[in-house]
Amino acid sequence: MVLPKTLARFNRVATNRVAGRIAPRMPGMGLLTHVGRRSGRRYRTPLNAFPTRDGYVLPVTYGADSDWVRNVLAAGGGELTTRGRTVRLEDARLVRDRTRAAVPAVARPLLGLAGVDQFVFLTEAAHGSFHSA
């Protein structure tokens, strides 16, 4: 079970406006910039973001059919602003991991309670291959 779509819609309209301002500076969070796969429009989505050895892992809290997930997978990457730094990310891949091993131990129980076991892994681009439309 992932979080309900009604909560996702509410967050998109209300919560994301506030979270979008603080997420880029909060530990464990970031602001993901991605391009709409049909519209070509740039979107900014606040979400959980955790560093990995070669990039970042983003928990898929509302399911793999969420727009940001589909957009990032279609484009192959995006840009993430986190902890005051913007990085270009590429090699987007959706991974199911029921152990939640790639996220910090403190986040695992909360993600487990929400039934989150899918993650988007992204590699930090050397010179940035993400293209905005």
C-alpha positions in Angstrom: 0.0 0.0 0.0 1.3 3.4 -1.0 -0.2 6.7 0.2 -3.6 7.4 -1.3 -4.0 9.4 -4.5 -6.4 11.8 -2.8 -3.5 12.8 -0.5 -1.2 13.2 -3.5 -3.7 15.6 -5.1 -4.1 17.6 -1.9 -0.4 17.9 -1.5 0.1 19.0 -5.2 -2.4 21.8 -4.7 -1.7 22.9 -1.1 1.2 21.4 0.7 3.7 21.5 -2.2 3.5 25.2 -2.4 5.0 25.5 1.1 7.2 22.4 0.9 8.7 23.6 -2.3 10.2 26.6 -0.5 11.7 24.6 2.4 12.5 21.2 0.8 15.7 22.4 -0.9 17.2 23.2 2.5 15.9 20.4 4.6 17.9 17.2 5.3 16.3 14.2 3.6 14.3 16.4 1.2 14.8 18.0 -2.1 13.1 19.8 -5.0 13.1 17.8 -8.1 12.9 19.6 -11.4 11.6 17.4 -14.2 10.0 17.8 -17.7 6.5 16.7 -18.5 6.6 13.8 -21.0 3.7 15.2 -23.0 3.6 18.9 -22.3 7.3 19.6 -22.2 6.6 21.8 -19.3 9.1 22.0 -16.4 7.7 20.9 -13.0 9.2 21.2 -9.5 8.2 18.5 -7.0 9.3 18.5 -3.4 10.0 15.0 -2.1 12.3 12.9 0.0 15.8 12.5 -1.4 18.7 10.6 0.1 22.2 10.5 -1.2 23.8 7.3 -2.4 27.3 6.5 -3.4 26.9 7.8 -6.9 23.7 9.9 -6.8 20.4 9.9 -5.0 17.5 7.6 -4.2 13.9 9.0 -4.2 11.2 7.0 -2.4 8.1 6.5 -4.5 5.4 7.4 -1.9 2.4 7.6 -4.2 3.1 4.8 -6.6 5.1 4.3 -9.8 2.3 5.8 -11.9 2.9 9.3 -10.2 3.6 12.0 -12.8 7.0 12.8 -11.4 8.1 9.2 -11.6 6.8 8.7 -15.1 8.4 12.0 -16.2 11.8 11.3 -14.7 11.9 7.7 -16.2 10.8 9.0 -19.6 13.5 11.8 -19.6 16.1 9.6 -18.0 16.8 12.1 -15.3 16.2 15.6 -13.9 17.7 18.1 -11.5 17.6 17.9 -7.8 18.1 20.9 -5.4 19.0 19.7 -2.0 20.9 21.1 0.9 21.6 24.3 -1.1 23.1 22.5 -4.1 21.6 21.7 -7.5 22.8 18.5 -9.2 21.9 17.1 -12.6 20.8 13.5 -12.4 20.7 10.8 -15.1 20.3 7.0 -15.5 16.8 7.0 -13.8 15.7 3.5 -12.8 12.8 2.2 -10.8 13.7 -0.4 -8.2 11.6 -2.4 -5.8 13.4 -3.0 -2.5 11.3 -4.3 0.4 14.2 -3.9 2.8 14.5 -0.2 2.0 18.3 -0.6 2.3 19.2 2.4 0.3 17.5 4.9 2.6 18.8 5.9 6.0 17.8 3.6 8.9 15.7 6.3 10.5 13.5 6.6 7.4 12.9 2.8 6.9 10.2 2.3 9.5 8.1 5.3 8.3 8.4 4.2 4.7 7.5 0.7 5.8 4.4 1.9 7.6 3.3 3.7 4.4 4.1 0.5 2.4 6.7 2.2 0.3 9.0 -0.4 -1.4 9.7 1.3 -4.7 12.5 3.8 -5.3 13.8 5.9 -8.2 17.6 5.7 -8.3 19.5 8.4 -10.2 23.2 8.9 -10.9 24.8 12.3 -10.6 25.7 13.4 -14.1 29.4 14.3 -14.8 28.5 17.2 -17.1 24.7 17.0 -17.1 22.9 15.1 -19.8 19.4 16.0 -18.7 17.7 18.2 -21.3 14.8 20.4 -20.6 12.4 21.0 -23.4 
